[in-house]
């Protein structure tokens, strides 16, 4: 069975989209874990920990959609991919 060019392009796009979303989801999970550790450290030191504004599904959507931008900004400003207040 021969696939036409449109189906091949659609399949390739779908695979790239799935990979992009999977990387975004793993970025969100790792960054959330790093942030939780940082907040715990700050609380132990008696410092103020600001509440999460987007600790909902909208925060997950932003992280999954814009993870390359967040990652580049974190690398530029803090030198680490998963920047938290503890890395400043």
C-alpha positions in Angstrom: 0.0 0.0 0.0 1.5 3.3 -1.1 1.0 6.4 1.0 0.6 9.7 -0.8 2.7 12.8 0.1 0.0 14.4 2.2 -0.3 11.5 4.5 3.4 11.3 5.0 3.6 15.0 5.8 0.7 14.7 8.2 2.3 11.6 9.9 5.6 13.4 10.2 3.9 16.5 11.7 2.0 14.4 14.2 5.2 12.6 15.3 7.0 15.9 15.8 4.0 17.3 17.7 3.9 14.3 20.0 7.6 14.5 20.7 7.3 18.3 21.4 4.5 17.8 23.8 6.3 14.9 25.5 9.4 17.0 26.0 7.2 19.9 27.3 5.5 17.6 29.8 8.8 16.2 31.1 10.1 19.8 31.3 7.1 20.8 33.4 7.5 17.7 35.7 11.3 18.3 36.3 10.9 22.1 36.8 8.0 21.6 39.2 10.1 19.1 41.2 13.0 21.5 41.3 10.7 24.4 42.4 9.2 22.3 45.2 12.6 21.5 46.5 13.6 25.1 46.4 10.4 26.2 48.2 11.0 23.6 50.9 14.6 24.9 51.3 13.4 28.5 51.5 10.7 27.7 54.1 13.3 25.8 56.3 15.4 29.0 56.2 12.4 31.0 57.4 12.2 33.0 54.1 8.9 34.0 52.5 7.8 31.7 49.7 5.4 33.4 47.2 2.3 31.4 46.4 2.0 29.9 42.9 -0.2 31.9 40.6 -0.6 29.3 37.8 -0.4 26.1 39.8 -3.3 24.8 37.7 -4.0 23.3 34.3 -3.2 26.7 32.7 0.3 26.6 34.2 0.8 23.1 32.8 -0.5 24.3 29.4 2.0 27.2 29.4 4.9 25.0 30.4 4.1 22.4 27.8 3.5 24.9 25.0 6.4 27.3 25.7 9.1 25.1 27.2 11.8 26.1 24.6 11.3 29.7 25.4 11.4 29.1 29.2 14.5 26.9 28.8 16.4 29.4 26.7 15.6 32.2 29.1 16.6 30.1 32.1 19.9 29.2 30.4 20.6 32.8 29.5 19.8 34.4 32.9 20.8 31.6 35.3 22.9 29.2 33.4 20.6 26.3 34.2 17.7 24.8 32.3 15.5 24.5 35.4 15.9 27.9 37.1 14.2 28.5 40.5 14.6 31.3 43.1 17.3 29.2 44.6 19.5 29.4 41.5 19.7 33.2 41.4 
